[in-house]
Amino acid sequence: MFYKVIKRIFDFICALIGIIGTSPLWIVGIIGILISDWGPVFYTARRIGKNNKPFKMYKFRSMRVAKAATEASLRPDEDRIFPFGHFIRKVKVDELPQLLNILNGTMSIIGPRPVAQDQFGMFRYGKWNEAAKVPVGLSGPAALYDFIYGDQITDEKEYMEKVYPTRRELEYTYVQKAGIFYDLKMIVYTVVCILYAVCGKECTWMLNEFVEDAKMTMDK
């Protein structure tokens, strides 16, 4: 109970500070999107959160609008991503509006990633449904693993073979290890990952650590 209360207070304060501190990036993002592809600035996605309850998740739009688009695939439709969209996805600026979700309590700073409704059956069944017991997060071990490794793979079949199993295991791992210090560690790792990405480098050491963490958890 203590952890949950502290986590919520910490989330709210961090989200508020984060929105104020990153406000210049919001302005750049909004202007860049409008110049690159005139249309809505924000993308509202239906996601599944804690206790498998649906909610609206906010992101900066990085793709051209498509009325018939679905989210059944774990890989983005590369043909729809406009040039500035590629940039904000690479440095994760497109995720900043999720700070609003953290403010309203539908998300946390650290946790399993929200699940798209079209992908619910892939991530929330059997023991993997343990991830539904905690608030979904802006970042976390599964999200960072996907950022470091998964974002390099565009082929759906290859992603399902090489990334999806470990990503699912890392969401389960987070539930087993969740705590104040582990959350703080993931926040530091998130900052490090973004700095590596901006410098054009990869966090290979972190990738290996996540793979080992997942293996140790699943072997218990």
C-alpha positions in Angstrom: 0.0 0.0 0.0 2.9 2.4 0.9 4.5 1.7 -2.5 1.3 2.4 -4.4 0.7 5.8 -2.6 4.3 6.9 -3.0 4.3 5.8 -6.7 1.1 7.8 -7.4 2.4 10.9 -5.7 5.8 10.6 -7.5 4.1 10.0 -10.8 1.9 13.1 -10.4 4.8 15.4 -9.4 7.1 14.0 -12.1 4.5 14.4 -14.8 3.8 18.0 -13.8 7.5 18.8 -13.8 8.0 16.9 -17.0 5.3 18.8 -18.9 6.7 22.1 -17.8 10.3 21.1 -18.4 9.7 19.7 -21.8 7.3 22.4 -23.0 9.9 23.7 -25.6 9.9 20.1 -27.1 6.1 20.2 -27.2 6.2 23.5 -29.2 8.8 22.0 -31.6 6.8 18.8 -31.9 3.5 20.7 -32.7 5.2 23.0 -35.3 7.1 20.1 -36.9 4.0 17.9 -37.2 1.9 20.7 -38.8 4.7 21.6 -41.2 5.4 18.0 -42.2 1.8 16.7 -42.5 -1.0 19.2 -41.8 -3.7 17.6 -39.6 -4.3 16.6 -36.0 -1.3 17.2 -33.8 -2.3 14.4 -31.3 -3.1 10.8 -31.8 -5.6 9.3 -29.4 -5.3 5.5 -29.1 -7.6 3.1 -27.3 -5.4 1.1 -24.9 -5.9 -1.5 -22.2 -4.5 -0.5 -18.8 -4.5 -1.7 -15.2 -7.1 -4.4 -14.5 -7.6 -4.7 -18.2 -9.7 -1.5 -18.3 -9.7 0.5 -21.6 -8.5 4.1 -21.7 -7.5 6.8 -24.1 -3.7 7.2 -24.5 -2.2 10.3 -26.1 0.7 10.6 -28.4 2.1 13.1 -30.9 1.0 12.0 -34.3 3.8 10.6 -36.4 1.9 9.0 -39.2 -0.3 10.2 -42.0 -4.0 9.8 -41.1 -5.6 6.6 -42.5 -9.3 5.9 -41.8 -9.0 2.1 -42.1 -5.9 1.8 -40.1 -5.7 -1.0 -37.4 -3.2 -1.9 -34.7 -3.2 -5.7 -35.2 0.5 -5.6 -36.2 3.3 -5.1 -33.6 5.2 -3.2 -36.3 4.3 0.3 -37.4 3.3 1.0 -41.0 6.6 2.5 -42.2 4.9 3.9 -45.4 2.6 6.1 -43.3 5.3 7.7 -41.1 6.2 11.2 -42.4 9.9 12.4 -42.1 9.5 14.5 -38.9 7.5 11.6 -37.5 10.5 9.3 -37.9 12.6 11.8 -35.9 10.2 12.2 -33.0 9.7 8.4 -32.8 13.5 7.9 -32.7 14.0 10.2 -29.7 10.6 9.3 -28.2 9.3 12.9 -28.3 6.1 11.4 -29.7 5.5 9.8 -26.2 5.5 13.1 -24.3 1.7 13.6 -24.3 1.4 10.4 -22.2 2.5 12.7 -19.3 -1.1 13.8 -19.5 -2.2 10.2 -18.9 0.1 10.0 -15.9 -1.4 13.2 -14.5 -5.0 11.8 -14.8 -3.9 8.4 -13.3 -4.5 6.1 -16.3 -0.7 5.5 -16.6 2.4 5.6 -14.5 6.0 6.7 -15.2 7.2 3.0 -15.0 5.2 -0.1 -15.8 4.2 -2.6 -18.5 3.4 -0.9 -21.8 -0.3 -0.3 -22.5 -1.8 -2.9 -24.9 -3.6 -2.0 -28.1 -7.1 -3.5 -28.1 -6.2 -5.4 -31.3 -3.2 -7.0 -29.5 -4.9 -7.8 -26.2 -4.9 -11.6 -26.8 -1.2 -11.6 -27.4 -0.2 -10.0 -24.1 -3.0 -10.6 -21.6 -3.7 -14.3 -21.1 -2.6 -17.0 -18.7 0.3 -16.0 -16.5 1.1 -13.0 -18.8 -2.1 -11.4 -17.4 -0.1 -10.7 -14.2 0.9 -7.5 -16.0 -2.7 -6.2 -15.6 -2.2 -6.0 -11.8 -0.1 -2.9 -12.0 -0.5 0.5 -13.7 0.7 0.6 -17.3 3.7 2.8 -17.8 5.4 5.3 -20.1 8.6 3.3 -19.8 9.8 0.1 -18.2 12.0 -2.9 -19.0 9.8 -4.2 -21.8 9.5 -0.7 -23.4 13.2 -0.1 -23.2 14.0 -3.5 -24.7 11.6 -2.7 -27.5 13.2 0.7 -28.0 16.8 -0.7 -28.1 16.2 -3.8 -30.1 12.6 -4.0 -31.4 12.7 -0.6 -33.1 15.5 -1.9 -35.4 13.2 -4.7 -36.8 10.6 -3.8 -39.3 9.6 -7.2 -40.5 6.6 -8.6 -38.5 7.6 -12.2 -38.6 11.1 -11.5 -37.5 9.8 -9.3 -34.6 7.5 -12.0 -33.5 10.3 -14.5 -33.4 13.1 -12.3 -31.9 11.4 -9.6 -29.8 7.9 -10.5 -28.8 8.7 -13.4 -26.5 11.3 -11.5 -24.4 9.1 -8.3 -24.4 6.3 -10.4 -22.9 8.6 -12.0 -20.3 9.9 -8.5 -19.3 6.4 -7.3 -18.6 6.0 -10.3 -16.3 9.4 -9.6 -14.8 8.4 -6.0 -14.0 5.4 -7.2 -11.9 7.7 -9.5 -9.9 10.3 -6.8 -9.3 8.2 -3.7 -9.0 9.2 -1.4 -6.2 10.5 2.1 -5.5 14.2 1.4 -6.2 13.5 -0.7 -9.3 11.3 2.1 -10.7 14.0 4.7 -10.1 16.5 2.4 -11.8 14.2 2.2 -14.9 13.9 6.0 -14.9 17.6 6.4 -15.0 17.8 3.7 -17.7 15.2 5.5 -19.8 17.2 8.8 -19.7 20.4 6.9 -20.6 18.7 5.1 -23.5 17.4 8.4 -25.0 20.9 10.0 -24.7 22.4 7.0 -26.5 19.8 7.3 -29.2 20.4 11.0 -29.7 24.2 10.2 -30.0 23.5 7.4 -32.5 24.7 4.6 -30.1 23.0 1.5 -28.8 22.7 0.3 -25.2 24.0 -3.2 -25.8 24.9 -3.7 -22.2 21.4 -2.8 -21.1 19.9 -5.1 -23.7 21.9 -8.0 -22.4 20.9 -7.2 -18.8 17.2 -7.2 -19.7 17.5 -10.6 -21.5 19.3 -12.0 -18.4 16.6 -10.6 -16.1 13.9 -12.2 -18.1 15.6 -15.5 -18.2 16.2 -15.5 -14.4 12.6 -14.6 -13.7 11.2 -17.3 -16.0 13.5 -19.9 -14.6 12.2 -19.4 -11.0 
